[in-house]
Amino acid sequence: PAGSSAQPLPPPPWEGPQAGDVIDNAYRVVGPLGQGGMGMVVLALDERLQREVAIKLIRPAFVTSQKARDRFLIEARAMARVRHENVVEIFAFGEITGAPYFVMEYIPGSNIATWLDDLIVEEKLPSIDEALGYLDQMCRGLAAIHASGAVHGDLKPSNILLGAASRVAIADLGLSRLFD
């Protein structure tokens, strides 16, 4: 409007971690794994323990949003409450350049969405044993989340990771709710 003194917000001073960056003097960034609405995930090497980890951060555009920061902390707390082989484990929480982050287990592999897409391309159906094996693990992971006092809130095929030996692990509790 005429006479408005509103100025556009400046671009974030930091565009997120880049390959080679070191977070908290411990985690050397290897590269991006993916991003969603408000978060981004990178693969990193924990140089202290010599293992690969996944690090989730709020995307730079949302760093100044208190609502996004609160939501991010709820996600980290929900994940920290659960200790189960079918739920991605969280290892640490911190902040870098004003962006909160958490370090979690890295599960190399795919996810249920990609697995289903591959079956469609190949014009195949999954075997009953394979599908039930994945479903059983998903149910065990969800039961552990519920037993911890949380609700996932965004369970979908892309949030169900498939690792080695057909291990299923539920990830992305970004829309979870905590209950006492």
C-alpha positions in Angstrom: 0.0 0.0 0.0 1.0 3.6 -0.6 3.0 5.0 2.3 3.7 1.6 3.8 7.1 1.4 5.5 7.2 -2.4 5.4 10.4 -3.7 4.0 10.9 -7.2 2.6 12.8 -9.5 5.0 16.4 -10.0 4.1 17.5 -13.4 2.9 18.7 -15.7 5.7 22.4 -15.2 6.3 22.9 -19.0 6.2 21.6 -21.4 3.6 22.1 -24.5 5.7 25.1 -26.9 6.0 27.2 -27.6 3.0 29.4 -30.7 2.3 32.5 -30.4 4.3 31.0 -28.1 7.0 31.6 -29.3 10.6 28.7 -28.9 13.1 29.5 -28.7 16.8 33.1 -29.7 16.2 31.9 -33.3 15.7 29.7 -33.8 12.6 31.2 -33.4 9.2 28.5 -32.9 6.6 28.6 -35.3 3.6 25.6 -34.0 1.7 21.8 -33.6 1.6 19.4 -36.4 2.2 16.2 -34.5 1.7 13.9 -31.8 2.9 10.3 -31.2 3.7 8.1 -28.3 4.5 10.1 -26.8 7.3 13.0 -29.1 7.8 16.1 -30.4 5.9 18.1 -33.5 6.6 21.8 -34.0 5.8 24.1 -37.0 6.0 27.1 -36.4 8.2 30.0 -38.3 9.7 30.2 -38.2 13.5 34.0 -37.8 13.6 34.2 -38.6 17.4 32.4 -42.0 17.1 33.3 -42.7 13.4 29.7 -43.4 12.3 27.3 -41.9 9.8 24.4 -40.0 11.2 21.5 -38.0 9.9 21.1 -34.4 11.0 17.7 -32.6 10.8 17.6 -28.8 10.9 15.0 -26.2 10.5 15.3 -24.7 7.0 16.8 -21.3 7.1 13.6 -19.6 6.0 11.9 -20.8 9.2 14.7 -20.2 11.8 13.1 -17.0 13.1 9.6 -18.6 13.4 9.0 -19.4 17.1 6.2 -21.7 16.1 8.6 -23.7 13.8 11.2 -23.8 16.6 8.6 -25.0 19.1 7.4 -27.7 16.7 10.9 -28.8 16.1 11.6 -29.2 19.8 8.4 -31.2 20.2 9.6 -33.5 17.4 13.0 -34.0 19.1 11.4 -34.7 22.4 8.9 -37.2 20.9 11.8 -39.1 19.2 13.9 -39.0 22.4 11.0 -40.6 24.4 11.1 -43.7 22.2 13.7 -46.5 22.3 12.6 -49.1 19.8 14.3 -50.8 16.9 11.4 -49.7 14.6 11.7 -46.0 15.4 14.6 -43.9 14.3 16.8 -43.1 17.4 17.8 -39.5 18.3 21.3 -39.0 19.7 21.7 -35.2 20.3 20.1 -31.8 20.1 21.8 -28.5 19.5 21.9 -25.2 17.6 24.1 -23.9 14.9 24.0 -20.4 13.4 20.7 -19.9 15.2 19.2 -23.0 13.7 18.2 -25.8 16.1 19.2 -29.3 14.9 19.1 -32.9 16.1 21.3 -35.8 15.3 19.7 -39.1 14.7 20.4 -42.6 13.5 21.2 -42.9 9.8 19.4 -45.7 8.1 20.8 -46.3 4.6 18.3 -47.7 2.2 15.0 -46.6 0.9 11.4 -46.1 2.2 8.0 -47.7 1.7 7.0 -45.1 -0.9 10.0 -45.9 -3.1 9.5 -49.6 -2.6 5.9 -49.4 -3.7 6.8 -47.2 -6.7 9.4 -49.7 -7.8 6.9 -52.5 -7.6 4.5 -50.5 -9.8 7.2 -49.9 -12.4 8.1 -53.5 -12.4 4.4 -54.5 -12.5 4.8 -56.7 -9.5 2.9 -57.3 -6.3 4.7 -57.7 -3.0 4.7 -61.1 -1.5 2.3 -61.5 1.4 5.2 -62.4 3.7 7.2 -59.3 2.7 4.2 -57.0 3.1 3.2 -58.5 6.5 6.8 -58.3 7.7 6.9 -54.6 7.0 3.4 -54.0 8.4 4.3 -55.9 11.6 7.4 -53.8 12.2 5.4 -50.6 11.5 2.8 -51.6 14.0 5.5 -52.4 16.6 7.1 -49.0 16.0 3.8 -47.2 16.3 2.9 -49.1 19.5 6.3 -47.9 21.0 5.5 -44.3 20.0 2.1 -44.5 21.6 3.5 -46.2 24.7 5.9 -43.3 25.1 3.0 -40.8 25.2 3.2 -39.5 21.7 1.2 -39.7 18.5 3.0 -39.6 15.2 0.7 -37.3 13.3 2.1 -37.7 9.8 2.5 -41.4 9.2 2.9 -42.0 5.4 5.0 -44.3 3.2 7.8 -41.8 2.8 8.3 -41.7 6.6 8.7 -45.4 6.9 12.4 -46.2 6.2 13.7 -49.6 4.9 17.1 -50.5 6.1 19.4 -53.5 6.0 17.9 -57.0 6.5 14.4 -55.5 5.7 14.4 -53.5 8.9 11.6 -50.9 9.1 12.1 -47.7 11.1 9.5 -44.9 11.5 10.9 -41.4 11.0 9.8 -37.8 10.9 7.8 -37.1 14.0 7.5 -33.5 13.0 3.7 -33.4 13.4 3.7 -35.5 16.6 1.9 -34.6 19.8 3.0 -35.4 23.3 0.7 -36.5 26.0 1.3 -37.1 29.7 
